[in-house]
């Protein structure tokens, strides 16, 4: 349109020029020239009006495009967003199909070798007006007493870029590996350390990143849960609450050329008081192969006595977990320690009068490392393959090797009488005092969304007695676990 207008203006100028030449006699009449000029002026005005209308229409179209909803489908899920991005709804999923094989077990142990759905989650998340977000995650895997379990359910208000308020059900800010996504951890199962720190609980938390993102903090108040437990009840067992907090520093995070850019370290802790309710004490600790190797005494109230009772938590409970990781190119490292202190007592008599209380201190630590054989960067948030697996195209994705050593040491006071003629709080013949596990594995990232893992765990038990009563403890545990995972 602009080229046309320019051409018309050129024609007008030419006509005007020729109109003034004395050699043109036929068109020299003054009235005709004036009329022609007026027509050309009107035509030029119309062209300008059309040009402006065209500009307005283009602006309106651009504005409409910006405000129109956008639908995106990629390896990050299905996203419906407003044109300005201030409002978003996203649907994602996590599916993990496992197979477990145990070797060298006592023949009396059954139902260990199995296929299972470890996780089957739909992940609903959204943002409104940029500052208000939510997450809702139900799990359909049959790993609980129901066919549907609520994993996460929270709302978050971004008050400022460095100050957020989160309320609902989510992970307490204590353990390093426990806070890592279920889809991106080195191994298919978390270490023994994660069993001494709280998992998901219901509460409120302030959190954020400060100092240019080099320091993150979180502090919250929660209903309170046992070691490694999830709060599966929409309520509370007692009036007391737990306080949990975490500081984590990455001093060189913004130094692009520094070899320390991927170093992070910090500490998480929690403190609370527990009333004598069975739900406030762990139901048991599990091996890396997910077999329960330790549990406190349990007995029905009707049959309770000095030698048969349920051990319950009663009093202060606190945990502390120093932690660190380091990532540099294809190399990754993660280490953490956890100390869990709990006060426990026999629940006999029912009034607990005269029932002795014991403070137990259980400890665990782990060292884990990874190396991406295909050269991609290792990261706390997982490996992103440079290419996808494509048989016909000759590309294979990314391969990562992982290794881990972890130890859990139980307080010896759990296996001795607290006095007063009571039996020990945990049966010495049925529980080890310490276990250690060595794990090796390989992760194959077929794409950003698909990962196949093969892990081997070798667990040794330090038993309290020469011949334990439980079949699990009579031999070392050797477990092979495979997993095919899709997350988007």
VMD Tcl script that draws the C-alpha trace (Angstrom):
set ca {
  {0.00 0.00 0.00}
  {2.85 2.37 0.82}
  {4.54 1.65 -2.56}
  {1.31 2.40 -4.35}
  {0.98 5.73 -2.54}
  {4.53 6.62 -3.44}
  {3.86 5.83 -7.08}
  {0.78 8.03 -7.04}
  {2.70 10.89 -5.49}
  {5.38 10.55 -8.18}
  {2.71 10.65 -10.83}
  {1.23 13.78 -9.26}
  {4.60 15.48 -9.23}
  {5.25 14.52 -12.84}
  {1.85 15.74 -13.91}
  {2.44 19.02 -12.13}
  {5.79 19.42 -13.78}
  {4.51 18.71 -17.24}
  {1.55 20.96 -16.59}
  {3.92 23.88 -16.21}
  {5.88 23.29 -19.43}
  {5.20 25.74 -22.19}
  {5.53 23.01 -24.83}
  {2.27 21.38 -23.72}
  {-0.46 23.29 -25.39}
  {-3.36 20.85 -25.25}
  {-3.34 20.65 -21.43}
  {-2.40 24.20 -20.66}
  {-5.83 25.24 -19.64}
  {-5.62 26.49 -16.04}
  {-9.00 25.12 -14.95}
  {-8.21 21.60 -16.12}
  {-4.89 21.60 -14.31}
  {-6.50 22.82 -11.10}
  {-9.17 20.13 -11.30}
  {-6.57 17.44 -11.91}
  {-4.54 18.59 -8.93}
  {-7.62 18.50 -6.70}
  {-8.43 14.97 -7.81}
  {-4.90 13.87 -7.09}
  {-5.01 15.53 -3.66}
  {-8.23 13.73 -2.79}
  {-6.78 10.47 -4.01}
  {-3.70 10.98 -1.84}
  {-5.90 11.60 1.20}
  {-7.82 8.39 0.57}
  {-4.55 6.51 0.32}
  {-3.42 7.93 3.67}
  {-6.73 6.94 5.27}
  {-6.36 3.39 3.92}
  {-2.80 3.21 5.20}
  {-3.92 4.28 8.69}
  {-6.76 1.77 8.71}
  {-4.31 -0.90 7.74}
  {-1.98 0.06 10.61}
  {-4.88 0.01 13.09}
  {-6.00 -3.40 11.85}
  {-2.46 -4.74 12.22}
  {-2.24 -3.35 15.76}
  {-5.62 -4.86 16.66}
  {-4.55 -8.23 15.28}
  {-1.32 -8.13 17.28}
  {-3.21 -7.21 20.44}
  {-5.71 -10.00 19.87}
  {-2.88 -12.47 19.30}
  {-1.24 -11.45 22.58}
  {-4.45 -11.86 24.56}
  {-5.58 -15.08 22.87}
  {-5.16 -18.31 24.88}
  {-2.15 -20.41 23.92}
  {-2.06 -24.20 23.93}
  {1.31 -25.92 24.20}
  {2.04 -29.65 24.14}
  {5.63 -30.73 24.72}
  {7.80 -32.76 27.10}
  {6.76 -30.39 29.90}
  {3.13 -31.43 29.62}
  {-0.09 -29.95 28.31}
  {-0.29 -26.20 29.00}
  {-3.16 -23.76 28.50}
  {-2.01 -20.17 29.04}
  {-3.35 -16.67 28.58}
  {-1.69 -14.57 25.91}
  {0.31 -12.54 28.41}
  {1.40 -15.65 30.31}
  {0.00 -14.38 33.61}
  {-2.46 -17.28 33.89}
  {-1.55 -20.88 33.18}
  {-3.00 -24.34 33.68}
  {-0.76 -27.35 33.14}
  {-1.36 -31.09 33.17}
  {1.63 -33.38 33.61}
  {2.20 -36.98 34.64}
  {4.71 -39.30 36.30}
  {4.56 -43.06 35.75}
  {7.12 -45.48 37.17}
  {6.88 -49.20 36.46}
  {9.31 -51.30 38.51}
  {10.53 -54.86 38.74}
  {12.28 -56.19 41.87}
  {14.36 -59.34 42.11}
  {16.05 -60.48 45.33}
  {18.82 -63.08 45.48}
  {20.25 -65.03 48.41}
  {17.16 -64.53 50.57}
  {15.95 -67.01 53.15}
  {13.49 -69.36 51.41}
  {10.79 -68.54 53.96}
  {10.59 -64.97 52.62}
  {7.86 -64.75 49.99}
  {6.39 -62.19 47.65}
  {9.61 -60.23 47.19}
  {10.18 -60.76 43.47}
  {7.50 -58.76 41.74}
  {6.44 -56.25 39.14}
  {4.78 -53.17 40.59}
  {3.56 -49.69 39.81}
  {5.77 -47.55 42.03}
  {4.09 -44.28 41.10}
  {1.23 -43.30 38.80}
  {0.53 -39.62 39.21}
  {-1.43 -36.92 37.47}
  {0.07 -33.51 38.20}
  {-2.20 -30.48 38.03}
  {-0.55 -27.10 38.45}
  {-1.49 -23.56 37.65}
  {-0.69 -19.87 38.03}
  {-3.08 -16.94 38.26}
  {-2.17 -13.25 37.96}
  {1.51 -14.31 37.96}
  {1.77 -14.37 41.75}
  {-0.69 -17.08 42.79}
  {-0.01 -20.74 42.05}
  {-1.16 -24.20 43.08}
  {-0.16 -27.85 42.78}
  {-2.41 -30.89 43.09}
  {-0.95 -34.39 42.72}
  {-3.02 -37.56 43.23}
  {-1.28 -40.95 42.95}
  {-3.14 -43.94 41.52}
  {-0.41 -46.53 42.23}
  {-1.52 -49.37 44.49}
  {1.14 -48.73 47.11}
  {-1.21 -47.87 49.94}
  {-4.43 -49.09 51.50}
  {-6.43 -47.11 48.95}
  {-6.32 -46.88 45.19}
  {-5.88 -43.10 45.33}
  {-3.47 -41.20 47.52}
  {-3.02 -37.44 47.71}
  {0.69 -36.68 47.32}
  {0.87 -32.89 47.11}
  {-1.79 -30.21 47.48}
  {-0.69 -26.63 48.09}
  {-1.26 -23.01 47.19}
  {1.56 -20.47 46.94}
  {1.54 -16.69 47.10}
  {4.58 -14.87 45.69}
  {4.60 -11.78 47.90}
  {7.90 -10.57 46.46}
  {10.48 -12.35 44.28}
  {12.33 -13.37 47.46}
  {9.35 -14.02 49.74}
  {6.74 -16.71 49.15}
  {4.01 -18.13 51.36}
  {3.01 -21.76 50.81}
  {0.13 -23.54 52.55}
  {-1.08 -27.10 52.20}
  {0.55 -30.51 51.96}
  {4.16 -30.61 50.75}
  {7.65 -31.74 51.78}
  {9.07 -30.35 54.99}
  {12.32 -28.42 54.27}
  {14.87 -30.71 55.92}
  {16.52 -33.45 53.82}
  {18.49 -32.74 50.62}
  {17.62 -35.95 48.76}
  {14.12 -35.94 50.21}
  {13.47 -32.55 48.61}
  {14.64 -33.79 45.21}
  {12.03 -34.76 42.63}
  {11.00 -38.42 42.58}
  {11.89 -38.44 38.87}
  {15.44 -37.06 39.04}
  {17.21 -38.78 41.97}
  {20.34 -40.81 41.20}
  {18.72 -44.12 42.21}
  {15.22 -45.50 41.89}
  {14.89 -45.51 45.69}
  {16.06 -42.87 48.13}
  {18.85 -43.55 50.60}
  {18.62 -44.56 54.26}
  {19.15 -40.91 55.23}
  {15.76 -39.96 53.83}
  {14.13 -42.31 56.33}
  {15.28 -40.21 59.29}
  {13.90 -36.90 57.98}
  {10.24 -35.95 57.49}
  {8.62 -36.24 54.10}
  {5.27 -34.61 53.28}
  {3.25 -32.88 55.96}
  {0.48 -30.31 56.23}
  {1.48 -26.80 57.24}
  {2.51 -23.29 56.23}
  {5.93 -22.15 55.04}
  {7.79 -18.98 54.12}
  {10.51 -19.50 51.53}
  {12.52 -17.79 48.83}
  {15.86 -17.06 47.20}
  {17.96 -14.04 48.18}
  {21.35 -12.54 47.36}
  {20.90 -13.05 43.64}
  {19.72 -16.62 44.10}
  {22.88 -17.72 45.90}
  {21.06 -18.35 49.19}
  {17.73 -20.12 49.59}
  {15.76 -20.36 52.80}
  {12.60 -22.02 54.07}
  {10.92 -22.01 57.48}
  {7.54 -23.47 58.29}
  {5.20 -24.82 60.94}
  {3.66 -28.25 60.42}
  {1.38 -30.74 62.13}
  {4.37 -33.02 62.74}
  {5.16 -36.48 61.40}
  {7.42 -39.42 62.19}
  {10.76 -40.17 60.51}
  {10.39 -40.64 56.76}
  {6.62 -40.49 57.01}
  {3.88 -38.77 55.03}
  {0.90 -37.12 56.65}
  {-1.93 -39.01 54.98}
  {-4.58 -37.62 57.32}
  {-6.29 -34.30 56.82}
  {-5.91 -33.56 60.49}
  {-3.60 -33.86 63.49}
  {-2.95 -36.39 66.25}
  {-2.30 -33.77 68.95}
  {-2.18 -30.03 69.55}
  {1.61 -29.71 69.28}
  {3.27 -28.58 66.07}
  {6.69 -29.02 64.48}
  {8.91 -26.22 63.19}
  {11.17 -27.02 60.23}
  {13.76 -24.79 58.59}
  {16.51 -24.99 55.98}
  {19.31 -22.78 54.63}
  {21.13 -23.73 51.45}
  {23.93 -21.69 49.86}
  {25.35 -21.72 46.33}
  {27.96 -18.92 46.61}
  {29.35 -19.34 43.07}
  {26.06 -19.99 41.31}
  {26.31 -16.86 39.15}
  {30.03 -17.21 38.34}
  {29.81 -18.78 34.91}
  {33.46 -19.75 34.55}
  {34.08 -20.91 38.10}
  {34.71 -24.62 38.78}
  {32.72 -24.10 42.00}
  {29.59 -22.90 40.23}
  {27.83 -26.21 40.91}
  {28.68 -26.36 44.63}
  {25.88 -26.08 47.15}
  {25.77 -26.75 50.87}
  {23.45 -26.15 53.78}
  {21.59 -27.57 56.74}
  {18.00 -28.52 57.49}
  {16.40 -29.13 60.87}
  {13.08 -29.69 62.61}
  {11.85 -29.58 66.19}
  {8.59 -30.50 67.87}
  {6.87 -32.44 70.62}
  {4.98 -35.66 70.17}
  {2.19 -37.01 72.35}
  {1.95 -40.76 73.08}
  {0.11 -41.75 69.90}
  {1.31 -44.67 67.79}
  {1.02 -42.61 64.60}
  {3.67 -40.21 65.91}
  {6.37 -42.89 65.76}
  {7.77 -44.46 62.61}
  {6.08 -47.64 61.51}
  {9.49 -48.97 60.50}
  {12.67 -48.37 58.53}
  {13.23 -50.05 55.16}
  {16.21 -51.26 53.20}
  {17.08 -49.75 49.84}
  {15.20 -52.75 48.46}
  {12.14 -51.50 50.41}
  {11.94 -54.37 52.91}
  {11.21 -53.37 56.50}
  {14.23 -54.23 58.66}
  {13.35 -52.36 61.87}
  {10.18 -51.64 63.80}
  {9.27 -50.87 67.40}
  {7.14 -53.18 69.50}
  {3.42 -53.23 68.72}
  {0.72 -54.90 70.79}
  {-3.00 -54.49 71.22}
  {-3.99 -52.50 74.28}
  {-6.04 -55.37 75.66}
  {-2.99 -57.65 75.83}
  {-0.49 -55.02 76.96}
  {1.94 -55.90 79.75}
  {5.48 -55.23 80.88}
  {6.78 -57.47 78.13}
  {4.14 -56.90 75.45}
  {3.28 -53.32 74.57}
  {3.34 -50.75 71.77}
  {6.19 -48.28 71.84}
  {4.95 -44.71 71.46}
  {6.61 -41.31 71.05}
  {6.25 -38.98 74.02}
  {8.22 -35.76 74.25}
  {10.63 -33.67 72.21}
  {11.57 -34.80 68.71}
  {14.25 -33.05 66.72}
  {16.31 -33.66 63.62}
  {19.30 -32.02 61.98}
  {20.75 -32.73 58.53}
  {23.92 -31.08 57.16}
  {24.05 -31.58 53.38}
  {25.94 -30.70 50.21}
  {26.13 -31.40 46.49}
  {28.55 -30.62 43.71}
  {27.98 -30.73 39.94}
  {30.63 -30.01 37.34}
  {30.01 -31.01 33.74}
  {29.10 -34.71 33.59}
  {30.10 -35.33 37.24}
  {27.68 -35.14 40.13}
  {28.05 -35.71 43.87}
  {25.60 -35.65 46.77}
  {26.24 -36.21 50.46}
  {24.22 -35.75 53.61}
  {23.97 -36.77 57.25}
  {20.89 -37.01 59.46}
  {20.46 -37.25 63.22}
  {16.98 -38.02 64.47}
  {16.24 -37.76 68.20}
  {12.97 -39.04 69.60}
  {11.65 -39.69 73.11}
  {9.76 -42.97 73.42}
  {8.17 -45.08 76.12}
  {6.08 -48.23 76.56}
  {2.35 -47.55 76.41}
  {1.71 -49.73 79.49}
  {-0.02 -48.85 81.69}
  {-2.55 -46.87 79.68}
  {-2.05 -43.88 81.96}
  {1.72 -44.12 81.34}
  {2.25 -43.49 85.08}
  {5.58 -45.05 85.95}
  {6.28 -45.95 82.32}
  {9.96 -45.09 81.70}
  {10.87 -42.66 78.95}
  {14.00 -43.09 76.80}
  {15.67 -40.65 74.40}
  {16.89 -42.40 71.26}
  {19.33 -40.95 68.75}
  {19.38 -42.62 65.35}
  {21.93 -41.62 62.71}
  {22.33 -42.10 58.96}
  {24.61 -40.83 56.22}
  {25.16 -41.30 52.53}
  {27.68 -40.51 49.81}
  {26.49 -40.74 46.21}
  {28.09 -39.87 42.88}
  {27.21 -39.98 39.20}
  {28.95 -39.59 35.86}
  {27.20 -39.00 32.53}
  {29.08 -41.19 30.05}
  {27.74 -39.36 27.01}
  {29.01 -35.98 28.20}
  {25.81 -34.13 29.12}
  {25.77 -32.04 32.28}
  {24.79 -33.69 35.54}
  {22.41 -31.64 37.71}
  {20.30 -31.82 40.87}
  {17.29 -31.44 38.57}
  {18.33 -34.38 36.38}
  {20.08 -35.07 33.09}
  {18.83 -33.64 29.79}
  {20.05 -35.81 26.87}
  {21.56 -34.03 23.87}
  {19.75 -36.44 21.54}
  {16.79 -38.77 21.84}
  {17.02 -42.50 21.34}
  {16.28 -43.24 17.70}
  {17.11 -46.69 16.34}
  {16.83 -45.67 12.71}
  {18.68 -42.40 13.24}
  {21.52 -44.03 15.16}
  {21.18 -41.84 18.27}
  {21.05 -43.35 21.76}
  {20.17 -40.63 24.25}
  {22.28 -40.24 27.40}
  {23.83 -42.79 29.77}
  {24.69 -42.16 33.42}
  {26.43 -44.38 35.96}
  {25.68 -43.95 39.68}
  {27.19 -45.27 42.91}
  {26.11 -44.87 46.55}
  {27.09 -45.99 50.03}
  {24.72 -45.36 52.92}
  {24.53 -46.38 56.57}
  {21.81 -46.26 59.24}
  {22.87 -46.74 62.85}
  {20.15 -47.31 65.45}
  {20.51 -46.30 69.07}
  {21.48 -49.32 71.18}
  {19.12 -48.15 73.93}
  {16.22 -49.29 71.75}
  {17.29 -52.90 72.35}
  {17.78 -52.83 76.11}
  {15.23 -52.64 78.87}
  {14.35 -49.10 79.92}
  {14.09 -50.40 83.49}
  {11.23 -51.27 85.80}
  {10.92 -54.80 84.46}
  {9.91 -53.64 80.97}
  {11.08 -55.40 77.83}
  {13.16 -53.47 75.30}
  {11.38 -50.92 73.14}
  {12.32 -52.92 70.02}
  {12.92 -56.66 69.99}
  {16.66 -57.27 69.85}
  {16.31 -60.65 68.11}
  {14.08 -59.23 65.37}
  {15.96 -56.03 64.55}
  {19.53 -55.12 63.57}
  {21.44 -52.39 65.34}
  {22.96 -51.11 62.09}
  {22.74 -51.65 58.35}
  {24.95 -50.51 55.46}
  {24.20 -50.60 51.75}
  {26.33 -50.36 48.64}
  {24.49 -49.47 45.44}
  {25.46 -49.42 41.77}
  {23.29 -48.36 38.88}
  {22.96 -47.10 35.35}
  {20.37 -44.66 34.02}
  {19.50 -44.52 30.34}
  {17.78 -41.29 29.29}
  {15.98 -42.19 26.08}
  {14.57 -38.65 25.91}
  {13.79 -35.78 28.24}
  {10.65 -37.63 29.28}
  {11.71 -41.29 29.31}
  {14.30 -42.93 31.58}
  {15.22 -46.57 32.14}
  {17.15 -47.49 35.31}
  {18.86 -50.63 36.54}
  {20.11 -50.63 40.14}
  {21.76 -53.22 42.37}
  {21.82 -52.90 46.15}
  {23.87 -55.01 48.55}
  {22.79 -54.60 52.19}
  {24.57 -55.98 55.24}
  {22.94 -56.26 58.68}
  {24.73 -55.87 62.00}
  {22.45 -57.94 64.18}
  {22.01 -57.83 67.93}
  {22.03 -61.63 68.22}
  {23.90 -64.41 66.44}
  {20.72 -65.98 65.09}
  {17.99 -63.39 64.48}
  {14.39 -64.49 64.54}
  {13.46 -62.70 61.32}
  {14.28 -64.42 58.05}
  {15.22 -61.12 56.38}
  {18.16 -60.61 58.75}
  {19.73 -64.05 58.33}
  {21.43 -63.17 55.05}
  {22.65 -60.09 53.25}
  {20.05 -58.50 50.99}
  {20.89 -58.39 47.29}
  {18.26 -56.56 45.27}
  {18.03 -55.79 41.58}
  {15.50 -53.08 40.73}
  {14.63 -51.90 37.24}
  {12.39 -49.00 36.37}
  {10.87 -47.60 33.22}
  {9.75 -44.05 33.84}
  {7.94 -41.43 31.86}
  {7.55 -37.91 33.19}
  {6.23 -34.92 31.29}
}
mol new
graphics top color blue
foreach p $ca { graphics top sphere $p radius 0.5 }
foreach p [lrange $ca 0 end-1] q [lrange $ca 1 end] { graphics top cylinder $p $q radius 0.2 }
display resetview
